[in-house]
Structures are given as C-alpha cells and as structure tokens.
Amino acid sequence: MIALPETSPLLEHLFRHQAGRMVARLTRLLGPAHIGLAEETVQEAMVRALQTWPYEGVPENPAGWLFRVAHNIAIDAVRRDQTFGAKTGLLVAALTQSAVARSNDPDVEEQLRDEELRMMFMCCHPELPREASVALGLKTISGFSVREIARAFLADEAAIAQRIVRAKRQIRDRRLTLDMPEGSELRQRLDVVLDVLYFMFNEGYAAHEGEALIRQDLCLEALRLGRLIACSSVATPRAHALVALMALQAARLPARIDAMGDLVLLDDQDRSRWDDRLIAMGFHHFDRSIGGEEVSEYHVQAAIAATHARGHDPQSVDWPLILQLYDQLLSLTASPIVALNRAVAVARVHGPAAALAATSALERDRALRHYHLFLAVRGHLLLELGRPSEAASCFAAALDCACSEPERRFLRRKLDACVTSA
C-alpha cells in the first residue's frame, strides 16, 4: 500500500477515467436493462475506497482494486436479486472470471475499449431523445453527477435526473442492446456521440459557473473518448475533425489562466506554454479529417483553431482567413454564438466600429441578452471606440449574468478600466 494524506483528488481522477469503463464492463455482463445496477455498483466501490484508503493506504494498483471490488459488489447484488432467476449462476461465474482479469493485459484493455465504445453508442440510441442521450452519456460514460450535468445545461437537477431515469427505463422497456449499429444508423448515432463529447469538452474548456474557469479533466476525458472513436473502425472524417478541434483547443489550457487562476485572453497568452504534443495530435487528426468530401462544423472550427496554432505570436495570426472560416461556419449553422465569435474576427480585420455594428444585429436574440460574453464583447468594442460610459453599462450587465468566478473578476477589472477612462 502507498500511504497518502488525501485520497479524494485521486478518487475523483479515477472516477473520471475509470468509472465509464467499469460501468461498461458490468453492463455487458449484467445486460443493458441493469445499467442502473452497474452504476450503483461502481459508486459503491468508490465509497468503499473513500472509507478505507485514508486509513489503510492506497493500493499499488488503485484502478485494479476498484475493478475487483466493483465486481465483488455486483456478485453480491446478483445473488440477492431474485429477478435474475436461473441466470444467477451464469452471471456470478462471468463476474467472478472478469474480476480476476488482469487490467494490464492487452487483451483485457482491448475488450474494455470495445465495451466503452459500445456503451457510448447505446446511450446515444436513436430511440432515446437527444437531450436524454447527452445526459445519460455524461453520467454513465464520464462519471458526471446529476448536479454537474444540471449546471452544464443550466437546468434543474430534478429535470436532469428525470431525463436519465426515463432513458434507463426506455433502454429496459425497448430492450436496447450493446450491439454496434450499421449503415445509416451508425452514422446517425455517431453524430449524437460526437455531440456529447463536444458538449463535455466545452463545459471543461469554459465552465459556466464555479470557482474554476477550466476543468482540465473534462477536456482530456472528452479528448480521450474522441480518440477512442477516431482510432476505431467506426471513425469518420467528422470524428477526426472533432478530435483535431479538441486537441488544438486543449493545447492552450496551460496558458488560459495565470498563477492566480485568472483568465488570460488569447492575445496575452504565453504561447510557449501551449502543449506542442497536443498541437501535433490536432494537426494529425485534422489531416485525416480532410480525406472525404464532407465539411462539417467541426471541420471549420478545427481549421480556425489550427490557424491560431500556426501563429507564432498574436501579430502573425491570419485574421482574414479566420473571418472567412467564420463566414463558412455561419453558413453551416445559424448559431448566435458563432455570429458573436465572427464579430470578434470582424474587429481584427475591419475594426471595432464594424464589429460593433455586427453585434448590434444580435441584440434581438433573446438567448444572447443575458449571455455574459456577448455583453463583454460589446463592452470591449465600446471601450476601444472611446465610449467608456456605454462600455461600463455592458460590463455591469455582464456581471449580473451567470459566469465563472475568474470571468467575474475579469469583468470587474474591465469595469474599473471604464471608470478610469471616463
């Protein structure tokens, strides 16, 4: 045993990276109808670790310990549950054999990857509502709590819990399986899976609320799952494009906050802190994404991220190209967020007055009226145009919106700058 004074961070890390794999393995053994039991079993294993590791020390192979304990808890649950009937003996035997499998065995590792992939696709079955698929995927595959999912969706916890309960009931009642889809169904379900990963990454890259601006574990977990798909037989150019986007964006994470945890804008970031390994990974998958005729939103976003990554400093970034790419992205998706990001590019190419005019057209969008970044962009442009009192109103309104604490501190500094400039 390895004695550690604090085990909670380790357990949280393990839960993020191992919970989905354990739930996937137990769901395969117990059957998709018992996905709830698989989740409860893994959670109970985590509770036992939290109760014993602080006193007995952390095992040399923490993930292997959790794997075995979860299987043993599942065995006890199957023996107690009379609904398994004649299958009880077979299930106990399968669970027992799986519990002793070596986690570092290459064959076992390959099986776990396959099971995790199948679990992702089952959670995103077309018979499940897309919102339910996203919530169920975040919970079962990536270990999100209901509270975290609700915060990410800016939704009520009870509503999210109900979505997940209904999704599990539909899996049971409709007898959905872990079988991989084929043909057009594979493409349809893959698109939902990629949406789940994109959503997860974005929540990690810029948390909606809380003390931290970024949650690196979520970004890297989304990237890991994306690579799992991109390196599988079901990979498509769109999957490679998403992995490229996530890798290139994740490369900036070390430079996005300073030592105090405060937000650092892109132009002010120390680019020597960008992760060269992730940038190389991003360009590798971007090259693989352009092998087909499809051009998706992920392709264009990855191209924008790649253009930033090619710039050695803020002055060498090709902003006219970025503006063209945002025009292309806007033609693919009429998103007000994309239009807002395009306005930032307009400012770099045509100046703040043109960009302010572009944002004025977005004021009618109800979703943006209470979005802190929309108000912050407007405030920044007004300040550049020498209109500090109007800029101050925008920053003050942004402070009334939901955002993370680092963003809130940034907005206060901008508000103070308005007062100084007035």
C-alpha positions in Angstrom: 0.0 0.0 0.0 1.0 3.6 -0.7 0.1 5.9 2.1 -1.3 9.3 1.0 -2.7 12.0 3.3 -5.5 12.9 0.9 -7.3 10.4 -1.3 -10.2 12.4 -2.6 -8.4 14.0 -5.6 -7.1 10.6 -6.6 -10.5 9.1 -6.4 -12.0 11.9 -8.4 -9.4 11.4 -11.0 -10.0 7.6 -11.1 -13.8 8.1 -11.2 -13.4 10.4 -14.2 -11.1 8.0 -16.0 -12.3 4.5 -14.9 -16.0 4.8 -13.9 -17.2 4.6 -17.5 -15.0 1.6 -18.3 -16.2 -0.3 -15.2 -19.9 0.6 -15.9 -19.5 -0.5 -19.5 -17.9 -3.9 -18.4 -20.6 -4.6 -15.8 -23.4 -3.5 -18.2 -22.1 -6.0 -20.7 -22.1 -8.8 -18.1 -25.4 -7.9 -16.4 -27.3 -6.7 -19.5 -28.3 -3.2 -20.6 -31.6 -3.5 -18.6 -29.4 -3.4 -15.5 -27.3 -0.4 -16.3 -28.6 1.3 -13.1 -27.2 -1.6 -11.0 -23.9 -1.4 -12.8 -23.7 2.3 -11.9 -24.7 1.8 -8.3 -22.0 -1.0 -8.0 -19.3 1.3 -9.3 -20.4 4.1 -7.0 -20.4 1.7 -4.0 -16.8 0.7 -4.9 -15.8 4.4 -4.9 -17.5 4.8 -1.5 -15.6 1.9 0.0 -12.3 3.3 -1.3 -13.1 6.6 0.3 -13.8 4.8 3.6 -10.8 2.6 3.6 -7.9 4.2 1.7 -7.4 7.1 4.1 -6.7 4.6 6.9 -5.2 1.6 5.1 -3.4 3.4 2.3 -3.9 3.5 -1.4 -3.4 0.2 -3.2 -0.4 0.0 -5.6 -2.9 -0.5 -8.4 -5.9 1.7 -7.4 -7.8 1.1 -10.7 -7.4 -2.7 -10.4 -8.6 -2.5 -6.7 -11.8 -0.6 -7.8 -12.3 -3.0 -10.6 -12.2 -6.1 -8.4 -14.3 -4.5 -5.6 -17.0 -3.4 -8.1 -17.2 -6.9 -9.4 -17.5 -8.4 -6.0 -20.3 -6.0 -5.0 -22.1 -6.9 -8.3 -21.8 -10.6 -7.4 -23.4 -10.0 -4.0 -26.2 -7.9 -5.7 -26.9 -10.6 -8.2 -27.1 -13.3 -5.6 -29.6 -11.2 -3.6 -31.7 -10.2 -6.5 -34.3 -12.9 -7.3 -35.2 -11.3 -10.7 -32.1 -12.9 -12.3 -33.6 -16.3 -11.6 -31.9 -19.2 -13.5 -29.3 -16.8 -14.9 -27.9 -16.1 -11.4 -25.2 -18.9 -11.6 -24.0 -17.9 -15.0 -23.8 -14.2 -14.1 -21.9 -15.0 -10.9 -19.5 -17.1 -12.9 -19.0 -14.5 -15.5 -18.5 -11.7 -12.9 -16.0 -13.9 -11.0 -14.0 -14.6 -14.1 -14.0 -10.9 -15.1 -13.0 -9.8 -11.6 -9.7 -11.7 -11.7 -8.8 -10.5 -15.3 -5.5 -8.5 -15.2 -6.2 -4.9 -16.1 -2.8 -4.5 -17.7 -3.4 -7.5 -20.1 -3.5 -6.2 -23.7 -6.5 -8.4 -24.5 -8.4 -7.0 -21.5 -7.5 -3.5 -22.4 -8.9 -4.1 -25.9 -12.1 -5.5 -24.5 -12.6 -2.5 -22.3 -12.1 -0.1 -25.2 -14.7 -2.1 -27.2 -17.1 -2.2 -24.3 -16.8 1.5 -23.7 -17.4 2.3 -27.4 -20.5 0.1 -27.4 -21.7 1.8 -24.2 -21.3 5.2 -25.9 -23.4 4.1 -28.9 -26.1 2.5 -26.7 -26.5 5.7 -24.7 -27.0 7.6 -28.0 -29.6 5.2 -29.5 -32.0 7.0 -31.9 -34.9 5.7 -29.8 -33.8 7.9 -27.0 -34.4 11.7 -27.1 -31.1 13.5 -27.9 -31.2 15.5 -24.6 -31.6 12.3 -22.7 -28.7 10.7 -24.6 -26.4 13.6 -23.7 -27.3 13.4 -20.0 -27.1 9.6 -19.9 -23.8 9.6 -21.8 -22.3 12.2 -19.5 -23.4 10.3 -16.4 -22.6 6.7 -17.4 -19.6 7.1 -19.7 -17.8 10.0 -18.0 -19.0 9.9 -14.4 -20.7 13.3 -14.2 -23.0 13.8 -11.3 -26.6 14.9 -11.9 -25.6 18.2 -10.3 -22.7 18.7 -12.7 -24.9 17.9 -15.7 -27.6 20.3 -14.5 -25.1 23.0 -14.1 -23.7 22.5 -17.5 -27.2 22.5 -19.1 -28.2 25.4 -16.8 -31.2 23.2 -15.9 -32.9 22.0 -12.8 -31.3 19.0 -11.1 -34.7 17.2 -10.8 -35.3 17.6 -14.6 -31.9 16.1 -15.4 -32.5 13.2 -13.0 -35.8 12.5 -14.7 -34.2 12.5 -18.1 -31.7 9.9 -17.0 -34.3 7.8 -15.3 -36.5 7.9 -18.4 -33.6 7.0 -20.6 -32.7 3.9 -18.5 -36.4 2.9 -18.5 -36.5 3.1 -22.3 -33.4 1.0 -22.6 -35.0 -1.6 -20.4 -38.5 -1.5 -21.9 -37.3 -1.3 -25.5 -34.7 -4.0 -24.9 -31.9 -1.9 -26.4 -28.6 -3.7 -26.8 -24.9 -3.0 -26.8 -24.7 -4.3 -30.4 -23.0 -1.8 -32.7 -25.3 -0.3 -35.4 -24.6 -0.4 -39.1 -25.1 1.7 -42.1 -27.1 4.9 -41.8 -28.0 4.1 -38.2 -24.3 4.0 -37.4 -23.8 7.5 -38.9 -26.9 8.9 -37.1 -25.8 7.5 -33.7 -22.2 8.6 -34.2 -23.3 12.2 -34.7 -25.1 12.1 -31.3 -22.0 10.6 -29.7 -19.8 13.3 -31.1 -22.3 16.0 -29.9 -22.0 14.5 -26.4 -18.2 14.7 -26.5 -18.3 18.3 -27.9 -20.6 19.4 -25.1 -18.4 17.7 -22.5 -15.3 19.4 -23.8 -16.9 22.8 -23.9 -18.0 22.6 -20.3 -14.5 21.8 -19.3 -12.9 24.4 -21.5 -15.0 27.3 -20.1 -17.2 26.3 -17.1 -20.5 28.1 -16.9 -20.2 28.7 -13.2 -18.0 28.0 -10.2 -14.6 28.9 -8.9 -12.5 27.5 -11.8 -12.6 28.7 -15.4 -11.4 25.4 -16.8 -11.8 21.8 -15.8 -9.0 20.1 -17.5 -10.1 16.6 -16.5 -13.3 17.0 -18.5 -11.5 18.3 -21.6 -8.9 15.5 -21.5 -11.7 12.9 -20.9 -13.6 14.2 -23.9 -10.5 14.1 -26.0 -9.7 10.5 -24.8 -13.2 9.3 -25.8 -13.0 11.1 -29.1 -9.7 9.4 -29.9 -11.2 6.1 -28.9 -13.7 6.6 -31.7 -11.2 8.1 -34.2 -8.9 5.1 -33.7 -11.7 2.6 -34.2 -13.3 1.0 -37.2 -16.3 3.5 -37.0 -14.1 6.6 -37.4 -15.3 9.2 -39.9 -13.8 12.5 -41.2 -16.2 14.3 -38.8 -14.9 12.3 -35.8 -11.3 13.2 -36.8 -12.3 16.8 -37.1 -13.7 16.9 -33.6 -10.6 15.3 -32.2 -8.5 17.8 -34.0 -10.6 20.7 -32.6 -10.4 19.3 -29.0 -6.7 18.7 -29.2 -5.8 22.1 -30.6 -8.1 23.8 -28.0 -6.8 21.7 -25.2 -3.2 22.7 -26.1 -4.0 26.2 -24.9 -5.3 25.2 -21.5 -2.0 25.8 -19.6 -1.9 29.4 -20.8 -5.6 30.2 -20.4 -5.2 31.1 -16.7 -2.4 32.7 -14.7 -0.9 31.6 -11.4 -3.9 33.2 -9.5 -6.5 31.3 -11.6 -7.5 34.4 -13.5 -8.5 34.5 -17.2 -5.7 35.3 -19.7 -7.0 36.5 -23.1 -5.7 34.8 -26.3 -3.5 37.7 -27.3 -1.9 37.9 -23.8 -1.2 34.1 -23.5 2.4 32.9 -23.3 2.4 30.7 -26.4 5.5 28.8 -25.1 3.1 27.2 -22.6 0.9 25.8 -25.3 1.2 22.0 -25.4 3.2 21.0 -28.5 2.2 17.3 -28.2 -1.5 18.2 -28.3 -0.9 20.6 -31.2 0.8 17.8 -33.2 -2.1 15.5 -32.3 -4.5 18.1 -33.5 -2.8 18.6 -36.9 -2.5 14.8 -37.3 -6.3 14.3 -36.9 -7.0 17.4 -38.9 -5.0 15.9 -41.8 -7.1 12.7 -41.5 -10.4 14.7 -41.4 -9.9 16.1 -44.9 -9.9 12.8 -46.5 -13.5 12.8 -47.6 -15.9 15.3 -49.2 -17.8 16.2 -46.0 -17.2 19.6 -44.5 -18.9 19.8 -41.1 -19.0 22.4 -38.3 -16.2 20.5 -36.6 -14.0 20.8 -39.7 -14.4 24.6 -39.9 -13.9 25.0 -36.1 -10.8 22.8 -36.3 -9.5 25.0 -39.2 -10.0 28.1 -37.1 -8.1 26.5 -34.1 -5.4 25.4 -36.5 -5.0 28.9 -37.8 -4.5 30.2 -34.3 -2.0 27.4 -33.6 0.1 28.3 -36.7 0.6 31.9 -35.4 3.9 32.3 -33.6 2.5 35.5 -31.9 -0.7 37.5 -32.0 0.5 39.6 -34.9 1.2 36.6 -37.2 -2.3 35.2 -36.9 -4.1 35.2 -40.2 -7.3 37.0 -39.1 -8.7 37.5 -42.7 -8.6 33.7 -43.1 -10.3 33.3 -39.7 -13.1 35.7 -40.7 -13.6 33.7 -43.9 -13.8 30.5 -41.9 -16.4 32.1 -39.6 -18.4 33.1 -42.7 -18.3 29.4 -43.8 -19.2 28.2 -40.3 -22.2 30.6 -40.2 -23.4 29.1 -43.4 -23.4 25.7 -41.8 -25.0 26.6 -38.6 -27.1 29.7 -37.8 -25.8 29.9 -34.3 -25.8 33.3 -32.4 -22.6 32.2 -30.6 -20.9 31.7 -34.0 -22.1 35.1 -35.1 -20.7 36.6 -31.9 -17.3 34.9 -32.5 -17.4 36.2 -36.1 -17.8 39.7 -34.8 -14.6 39.3 -32.8 -12.8 38.4 -36.1 -14.5 41.4 -37.8 -12.9 43.6 -35.2 -9.5 42.3 -36.0 -9.9 42.7 -39.8 -12.2 45.7 -40.2 -12.0 47.5 -36.8 -14.2 47.9 -33.7 -16.9 50.0 -35.4 -17.7 47.3 -38.0 -17.6 44.7 -35.2 -20.0 46.7 -33.0 -22.4 47.0 -35.9 -22.3 43.2 -36.3 -23.1 42.7 -32.6 -25.9 45.2 -32.8 -27.7 42.9 -35.1 -27.5 40.2 -32.4 -29.2 42.2 -29.7 -32.6 40.9 -30.8 -31.6 37.4 -29.9 -33.1 36.6 -26.5 -30.5 33.9 -25.8 -27.7 36.5 -26.0 -29.3 39.2 -24.0 -28.3 37.5 -20.7 -25.1 36.0 -22.0 -22.1 37.5 -20.3 -19.7 37.0 -23.2 -22.0 38.9 -25.6 -22.1 41.8 -23.2 -18.4 41.6 -22.5 -17.6 41.8 -26.3 -19.9 44.7 -26.7 -18.2 46.4 -23.7 -14.7 45.8 -25.1 -15.6 47.3 -28.5 -17.3 50.3 -27.0 -14.2 50.9 -24.8 -11.9 50.7 -27.9 -14.2 53.3 -29.6 -13.7 55.7 -26.7 -17.2 55.3 -25.2 -16.4 54.2 -21.6 -19.7 55.0 -20.0 -21.6 52.8 -22.5 -18.9 50.1 -22.1 -19.3 50.3 -18.3 -23.1 49.6 -18.7 -22.3 46.5 -20.7 -19.7 45.1 -18.2 -22.1 45.9 -15.3 -24.8 43.9 -17.1 -22.4 41.1 -17.8 -21.7 40.9 -14.1 -25.4 40.2 -13.5 -25.2 37.1 -15.7 -24.1 33.6 -14.7 -20.4 33.0 -15.3 -17.3 31.5 -13.5 -15.5 33.4 -10.8 -12.4 34.1 -12.9 -14.6 35.6 -15.6 -16.4 37.7 -13.0 -13.0 39.0 -11.7 -12.1 39.9 -15.3 -15.3 41.7 -15.9 -14.8 43.8 -12.7 -11.3 44.8 -13.9 -12.8 45.9 -17.2 -15.5 47.8 -15.4 -12.8 49.6 -13.4 -10.9 50.4 -16.6 -14.1 52.1 -17.9 -14.3 54.3 -14.8 -10.6 55.2 -15.2 -11.1 56.1 -18.9 -14.3 58.2 -18.3 
